[in-house]
């Protein structure tokens, strides 16, 4: 199950939060624009549900977890915050920072050949942006199949909406993070003819932000095996409590 802290290609771990705040109350700062509080001691508690095709939660709570900002550190020339996620019975940590342009997560890997960089997860200044993009050009010598195209992740700002949290209605800004692959597989068939087959795949995370308070919800499409068949399940993490220092 995907959480607000996401892993991409086993190398990318990011979280979706934004700008610093000195507000000592748990009420949202309506003058904070698209920014969200990021300070040591802040935390957000979520319940995880399955949903129907329209995004409405169904059934009982599957899991409860908390995201907490526990410290700051300098990493890759940025004054970053450390965010912990206690879902799944473990404690994972990611690195995040923000500026006037957007929200950034640190892409890191234990592979010495990989490049560790900050990438923009949410852009405050545009409705569509590339988070990262990789050109694919490879060939499997055993099968004779060559693959060319692109793979990556892109972000999109979509229509705002309203939610009710703790008995109060809030305007939320909605974003999409889309993990995608668009390639063409080329091979020689049994008639010695060249065959090209396009292949596209995408996986979208929906993110709803309450300005000045926190991430209200995220939803993802998951896959599971039931009676030997692959079944699509939409899961949604919904904010149920928070603390802002």
Secondary structure, 3 states (H helix, E strand, C coil): CCCCCEEECCCEEECCCCCCCCCCCCCCCCCCCCCCCCCCCCEEEEEEEEECCCCCEEEEEEEEEEEEEEEEEEECCEEEEEEEECHHHCCEEEEEEEECCEEEEEECCCCCCCCCEEEEEEECCCCEEEEEEEEEEEEECCCCEEEEEEEEEEEEEEEEEEEEECCEEEEEEEEEEEEEEEEEEEEECCCCCEEEEEEEEEEEEEEEEECCCEEEEEEEEEEEEECCEEEEEEEEEEEEEEECC
